[in-house]
Amino acid sequence: MYAVVSTGGKQYKVAPGDVLKVEKLDAEEGATVELDKVLMVADGDNINIGAPLVEGGKVSAVVKAHGRGKKIEIMKFRRRKHHQKRTGHRQHYTELEITGISA
């Protein structure tokens, strides 16, 4: 059994027991989170596709940790102008463990 959910502007294919990193959610570590934007649920040959969301579809998950991703280097450079600018960015994320899918 698996589902496709939308959170943080991205879509993820999840199954019970999966651990994934999503955009930062406002929840404490160890708390249970309900993801209700379920786009599709599949159980063997039985596939339920929403238009746009599955009616009554929920995915429950436990917040394992919060963190920051790998640093991304941004380099802006203008040739022949004696100008260069270097910055970096680290995106915040929430690590979730999927515990159940209901449709």
C-alpha positions as CSV (number, residue, x, y, z in Angstrom):
1,M,0.0,0.0,0.0
2,Y,1.3,3.5,-0.9
3,A,0.0,7.0,-1.3
4,V,1.0,10.2,-3.0
5,V,0.8,13.3,-0.7
6,S,1.4,17.0,-1.2
7,T,3.2,19.1,1.5
8,G,5.4,22.1,1.3
9,G,4.6,22.6,-2.4
10,K,6.1,19.2,-3.3
11,Q,4.6,15.7,-3.9
12,Y,5.9,12.5,-2.2
13,K,5.2,8.8,-2.7
14,V,5.0,7.3,0.8
15,A,4.4,3.9,2.3
16,P,4.1,2.8,5.9
17,G,7.5,2.7,7.5
18,D,9.1,5.2,5.1
19,V,11.3,8.0,6.5
20,L,11.3,11.2,4.5
21,K,12.5,14.8,4.7
22,V,9.9,17.5,4.0
23,E,9.8,21.3,4.2
24,K,9.8,22.4,7.9
25,L,6.5,21.8,9.7
26,D,5.4,23.5,12.9
27,A,5.3,20.4,15.2
28,E,7.3,19.1,18.2
29,E,9.6,16.1,17.9
30,G,7.7,12.9,18.7
31,A,4.3,14.5,17.8
32,T,1.9,12.9,15.4
33,V,1.1,14.8,12.2
34,E,-1.8,14.2,9.8
35,L,-1.2,14.9,6.1
36,D,-4.6,15.4,4.6
37,K,-3.6,16.5,1.1
38,V,-3.7,12.9,-0.3
39,L,-3.6,12.9,-4.2
40,M,-3.7,9.1,-4.7
41,V,-4.0,5.9,-2.7
42,A,-3.0,2.5,-4.1
43,D,-3.5,-0.9,-2.5
44,G,-2.5,-3.7,-4.8
45,D,-4.7,-3.4,-7.9
46,N,-7.2,-1.1,-6.2
47,I,-6.1,2.5,-7.1
48,N,-8.0,5.5,-5.9
49,I,-7.1,8.8,-7.6
50,G,-8.5,12.0,-6.3
51,A,-9.8,14.9,-8.3
52,P,-7.8,16.8,-7.0
53,L,-7.8,15.1,-3.5
54,V,-9.0,11.7,-2.3
55,E,-12.1,12.1,-0.2
56,G,-11.3,11.3,3.5
57,G,-7.7,10.3,2.7
58,K,-5.2,10.8,5.5
59,V,-1.6,9.8,6.1
60,S,-0.4,9.8,9.7
61,A,3.3,10.3,10.5
62,V,5.5,10.9,13.5
63,V,8.0,13.8,13.6
64,K,11.4,12.2,14.2
65,A,13.7,15.3,14.0
66,H,14.1,18.8,12.7
67,G,17.3,19.9,10.9
68,R,19.0,21.9,8.2
69,G,20.1,20.5,4.9
70,K,23.5,20.6,3.2
71,K,24.8,24.1,2.4
72,I,24.3,25.4,-1.1
73,E,26.9,27.9,-2.4
74,I,25.6,30.8,-4.4
75,M,28.2,32.6,-6.5
76,K,27.4,35.8,-8.4
77,F,30.1,37.0,-10.8
78,R,30.3,39.8,-13.3
79,R,33.2,39.4,-15.7
80,R,35.5,42.4,-16.3
81,K,33.7,44.5,-13.5
82,H,35.7,43.6,-10.4
83,H,32.5,42.3,-8.8
84,Q,31.8,38.9,-7.2
85,K,29.5,38.0,-4.4
86,R,29.4,34.7,-2.5
87,T,26.6,33.6,-0.2
88,G,25.2,30.3,1.1
89,H,21.8,28.8,2.1
90,R,20.8,25.9,4.3
91,Q,17.1,24.8,4.0
92,H,15.2,23.8,7.1
93,Y,13.5,20.4,7.0
94,T,11.4,18.0,9.1
95,E,12.1,14.3,9.1
96,L,8.9,12.2,9.2
97,E,8.2,8.5,9.7
98,I,5.0,7.3,8.0
99,T,2.9,5.2,10.4
100,G,-0.4,4.7,8.5
101,I,-2.4,5.4,5.4
102,S,-6.2,5.6,5.4
103,A,-8.5,6.3,2.4
